[in-house]
Amino acid sequence: MLNISKQKLYAGAKWSWTESVSGYPASLYDLIVYLKRATDAVIIITAVANGDDYTVEHPATSTSITSGDYSYQVRFVEKADPTNIKMYEVGVIHIYPDLATPDIDGRSPWMRIYENLMTAYEALSTKQTNQVTLYDGTNVTYNDLTDLLKRIHNAEIKAGLKKANKKTYVRFI
C-alpha cells in the first residue's frame, strides 16, 4: 500500500509526501498520480526522483479544488519504454476543505440537505410556498408535511443530529 492512501490532503495547501516502492526504482520508472472527482477535470501529479524513491509534490496554487472524495490511480511508466505502463494502485482519498477560503461551505452535504428541508418545512407549514431550492440548485415541491417530516428525520440522522432508533425484537419460546 502506498503512502498516498495515508495522506490527509487539504484543498488550497501544498501536498507533499514520499513514496518508496521496491521493484520500481525512480532511476528506471516515473511515478504518476491521477486524481478524479465526479465530472471534474483529472489532476495529474508526476513525482520527482529522489534517489530510488519518489517525492510527490503538488503546489498550493494547483490544489484549490472542491473538497470531497477523489478516486486515485498510481501508475509507473518505464523510462526506457514509455509504452510499458504498470497500474500499481487504485483507491479513494478524501480531500478536506480549505476553511480559510471565505466562500467555503464547511457543512456536510447532509447538513445542507437538512437545513434546506427545514426551510421547506417552514414555508409549507405557513403556506408561503410548497417549493424549495436545494443547495445544488434543484427545485423540489412538497405537497404534504408527512413526506417532508420523514425526509427531515432521515436527514437529521445522516447529518449526525439524531441517532437512529434501533428496534429490538425479542421472541420468547
N, C-alpha and C positions, 0 to 999 in steps of 0.2 A: 504494500500500500504506500503510495506516495505522500509526501508532506502536504500537498495541496488539500487533501481531504481533512487535514487537521488545522487548516488556517482559519482565522477569524478575520475576514476581509470587510472593510468599510468603504462605501461609496465616497469618493472625494478625497481619499487618503492614498498615499503611496503604498503599493503592495510589494513585498519583498520576502523571499524565502529561498532556501537551497534545496536541491534535490540531488541525491546520490543513488544511482541505480547500477548495480553490478550487471555486467553484460552489455551495457550501453554507455561506454565512456564518452565524455564530451569531446575527446580528441577524434572520435570516429562518427559520432551522431549529433544531430541537432535535436533539441527538445522543444516542442511547440505545444502550447496550451490553447485550446479553443473553449470559449465560454459563450453560452447562448441562453437567453431568456425569452420564452414565448416567441413573438414575431420580431423582437429586437434584432439589430444587426449583430453579427458574430464578432466577438472580441478575440483577437489573435495576439498571443504573447509568445515571443521567441526568447528562450533562455540564453544566457551568455555562458560560455565555457569558463570554468574556474578550476583549472587542473583537469581532473577526470570527473568532477562534479559540475553541477549547473547552478547558476544564480538566476532566479526568476524575479524580474522586476517589472513593474508597470507604474508609470508616473501618476501622481495625483491628478494631473490635468486630463488624463485619459480614463480615470475611474469615476468621474461624475456621471454615474449611471443610476438607473432606477434600482432600488433595493429589491430583494426577493430571491427566489431560488433559481439558480442558474445550472443548467447541465454543463458538464465539462468533459472534454476528451483530451487526453495527453498522448501525443504521438512522438515517435522517434523516427527521424529521417536520416538515412545513411549519407554521409558527406560525399563518399566516393561514387554512390549510385542513388541520386535523389528519387528514383522511382521505387526504391526499397523503403517502404513506409510501414512501420510497426505500430498498430494501435495498442497502446500499453495499458491504459486505464480509463474507465469512464465512470462518471458519478454525478452527484448533485452537491453543490455548495451554496450556502446562503450568503448573500451579500447584504450586510447590515446598512441601514440608512445613515446618512451624514446629518446628524441633528443640528449641526452648526449652519446648515443651509436654511435661510429664512423661510422659504416656502415649502419646507418638508412637512409632510403629514405623517407624524410618528405613530398614528393609530394603526392598529392591525386592521386587516380587511373586515374581520367580523365585528370589530368595534364601530367601524364606519357604517356597516350594514345595520347594526343595532341602532345607532343614532338616527339613521335615515328612517328606519321603521318607527321609531318613537315620534319623529316629526310627522310621519304619515298618520300615526295614531291620533296625535293632537288635532291634525287637520280634519280627519274623518270623524272624530268624536264631537267636534264643534261644528261639523257640517260645512267647514270652509271649502273643502275640496276632497275628492277621493283619489287624487293622483299625486304621486311624489316622484321627484327626480333623484335617483340613486347616485352614489358617489362616482360611479363610472359613466354617468350621463344618461342612463337608461330610465325611461319613464314607466312607472308601474301604477296600475289602477287597482284599488281595493274597494270592493263593494260591501263587505261586511266586516265587523270587528272581530268575529270569531277566527277567521282565517288570519287576520293580521296579528291577533294575540298569539296564535300558535307560532307564527314566524318570529315574533318578538321573543317569545320564550326560547325558541331554538337558538336565536342569535345571542341571547344572554348566556346560554350555556357555552356556545362556541367561542364567545369573546372572553369567557372566564369570569363573568359577573355572577353566575349562579352555578351550583353543582347540579348535575343531572340526578333526578330521583331514580334510585335503584329499587326495584321491586323484588322482594324475595318471596318465593312461594315455598311453603312447607307442606309436605304431604305426610300425614300420619297413617301408619299402617297398623 
